[in-house]
Amino acid sequence: MGRSSACEVFINHRGIDTKRNVAGLLYDNLTRMRVRSFLDSMNMKPGDRLFDHIDRAILASKVGVAVFSPRYCDSYFCLHELALLMESNKRVVPIFFDVKPSQLIVKDNGTCPPKELKRFAYALQEAKNTVGLTFDSSNGDWSELLKNASDAVIINLLEVEEEMKYARKLP
């Protein structure tokens, strides 16, 4: 795709649920396709400032993949990343992994300011209103999921690059 060293795709996921399966596999598949992707465990090293590094990766990316899973909404980090993806108007490909969109709810556990909760709820609603992929790990076809997810990412990347070319030609 593009030529800069920034990652083109940001994979937003709840590590405890998906790092060793769908998120990691998608990262590997995209890497084999020469698409530079950001997966925290692969792109960060000891000493990196967590929020700074992740926020920069999101802002530099062209497409986000949000892998929603049963414990996704329990994570402040996941919701923060999703909100930043949505607020920066990135294309986002949702993958509902072992969870229905209706089960994804921002919960107030008393530790998050109301303004942040509202921000997270809005981003989550935006993602739920985006056409995505659903997958049930107990009986789903893994190779089909990876193919469909990779195809969706590539199509969105090409569309974003086309829009960027068009925007550069405008006076």
SVG drawing of the C-alpha trace seen along z (x, -y; Angstrom):
<svg xmlns="http://www.w3.org/2000/svg" viewBox="-29 -26 42 52">
<polyline fill="none" stroke="black" stroke-width="0.4" points="0.0,0.0 1.5,-3.4 5.3,-4.0 5.8,-5.6 6.9,-3.6 3.7,-4.4 1.3,-1.5 -1.6,-1.6 -3.9,0.5 -4.5,0.2 -5.9,3.4 -7.9,2.4 -8.7,5.5 -8.9,6.9 -5.7,8.8 -6.9,11.2 -9.7,12.4 -8.2,12.1 -4.4,11.5 -3.6,15.3 -6.3,15.9 -8.2,13.4 -6.1,10.3 -2.7,12.1 -3.8,14.1 -5.1,11.0 -1.9,9.2 0.1,12.1 -2.1,12.3 -1.9,8.6 1.9,8.6 2.2,11.4 0.2,9.3 2.7,6.5 0.2,4.3 1.8,2.6 -0.4,3.1 -0.2,2.1 -0.8,4.7 0.4,3.5 2.4,6.6 4.2,6.5 4.9,2.8 5.8,1.7 8.9,2.2 9.7,1.7 10.1,-2.0 7.5,-3.1 4.9,-5.4 1.7,-3.5 -0.9,-6.2 1.5,-8.4 2.7,-5.4 -0.8,-4.0 -2.4,-7.4 0.3,-8.3 -0.3,-4.9 -4.0,-5.5 -3.7,-9.0 -1.1,-7.8 -3.2,-4.9 -5.6,-4.8 -8.0,-2.0 -8.9,-0.6 -10.0,2.9 -12.1,3.1 -12.2,6.7 -15.1,6.7 -15.1,9.6 -17.0,10.5 -14.7,8.5 -13.9,5.6 -16.0,3.0 -14.3,3.8 -11.1,2.2 -10.6,-1.6 -7.8,-1.2 -10.0,0.5 -12.7,-2.1 -10.1,-5.0 -8.6,-3.6 -12.0,-3.1 -13.1,-6.6 -9.9,-8.1 -10.4,-6.0 -13.9,-7.3 -13.1,-10.9 -10.3,-11.0 -12.7,-9.8 -10.8,-6.6 -12.5,-3.9 -13.2,-1.1 -13.9,2.5 -15.8,4.1 -15.3,7.8 -17.8,9.1 -15.9,12.1 -18.1,14.3 -20.2,11.3 -23.4,9.7 -23.4,5.9 -26.3,5.6 -24.1,7.1 -21.5,4.3 -22.3,1.7 -20.1,-0.9 -20.5,-0.4 -20.0,-3.0 -17.8,-1.4 -17.2,-4.7 -13.6,-5.2 -14.3,-7.0 -15.4,-10.6 -18.9,-11.1 -17.5,-13.0 -15.3,-10.0 -18.2,-7.5 -20.3,-9.6 -17.4,-9.7 -16.9,-5.9 -20.7,-5.2 -20.9,-7.4 -17.9,-5.7 -19.3,-2.3 -22.6,-3.2 -20.9,-4.4 -19.0,-1.1 -22.2,0.9 -23.8,-1.1 -21.0,-0.1 -21.3,3.0 -18.9,5.6 -18.1,9.3 -19.5,11.6 -17.7,14.7 -18.5,17.6 -15.3,19.3 -17.1,22.5 -18.3,23.3 -16.9,20.6 -14.6,21.1 -11.3,19.4 -9.8,19.3 -13.0,17.7 -12.9,15.1 -9.3,14.2 -10.0,13.9 -13.1,11.8 -11.4,9.5 -8.3,9.1 -10.4,8.4 -12.4,5.8 -9.2,4.1 -7.7,4.0 -10.9,2.6 -11.1,-0.1 -7.4,-0.9 -7.7,-1.3 -10.8,-3.5 -9.0,-5.7 -6.0,-6.1 -8.2,-6.9 -10.0,-9.6 -6.6,-11.0 -5.5,-11.2 -8.7,-12.9 -8.5,-15.4 -4.9,-16.3 -6.2,-17.2 -8.8,-19.6 -7.9,-23.4"/>
</svg>
